[in-house]
Amino acid sequence: MRWPTNGRRHETERPYTERSDESDEQRTEGTEGTERKGAAPRRTPDARSRPRRVPWYVGLPVTLAAILAVFLAAAKLDLLPGLPNPFAERQIDRSQPAVLKSIQDMSRYTAAGGNFQVIVDLDQDAKFLPSQILGKRTLYVAAGTVDAYVDLGELANGAVTVSDDRRSATVTLPHARLADPALDVKRSYVFSQQRGLFDRLGDFFSGNPGDQQKLEILATDKIKAAAEQTALTATAEKNTRAMLQNLLTSLGFTTVTVTVVR
């Protein structure tokens, strides 16, 4: 037989459990009540304190500009070989065809030539201002050639005489001359240039191509003056004399005399 108090225990314990549950609920409600009474009411965050998002119509152009800048930098630094360089320069020749202005008959025999190089140091400054404010100094390296020739078209009457037996010949030549200097633009260049503040501003707004021409004229004059101090003309006369002697000897003359007019 089972002891009947077992069921009673269950009956007596069940109300106790319910009461304990009820007491727990009451405690919880009481605690919440005290918290609600004693604590300050919660504040909802203000809309102004929230961080504002960047509008899409502002963020999109900025993002595209940043991406474009990255691609341009990569193309400039040649980081992407397959990407064309947008900063690459191209040269387009829009020059008109050369026009022949005239033809000049020449009877010169160019018998010698000299190669020259000169450094032009041109300093332009103001009288009462320092060169840092107003002034320009340019170092120009110029290379050119000067030819020496004998003009056979200037042979006077009787300058060439031939003997009756056509065995001897006498030729009297004019003096050799120097041609105008020819500046080699491929080997001529501006080595350095120092400019004052006002000169830099002036060159920024408008270039002055006359400066280059002034340097070339000055270099040409210096090359010409240097050529006059050399033995180019004497060398040209000697070479012309040897050329005529060989030419007339090949034509059957045994005695060839070539002199220069004094």
Secondary structure, DSSP 8 states (H G I E B T S, - for coil): ---THHHHHHHHHHHHHHHHHHHHHHHHHHHHHHHHHHS-------GGGS-----HHHHHHHHHHHHHHHHHHHHHTT-STTS--TT--------------------EEEEEEEEEEEEEEEEEE-SSS-TTTSEEEEEEEEEEEEEEEEEGGG--TTSEEE-TTS-EEEEEE---EE---EE-TTS-EEEEEEE-HHHHHHHHH---THHHHHHHHHHHHHHHHHHHTSSHHHHHHHHHHHHHHHHHHHTT-SEEEEEE--
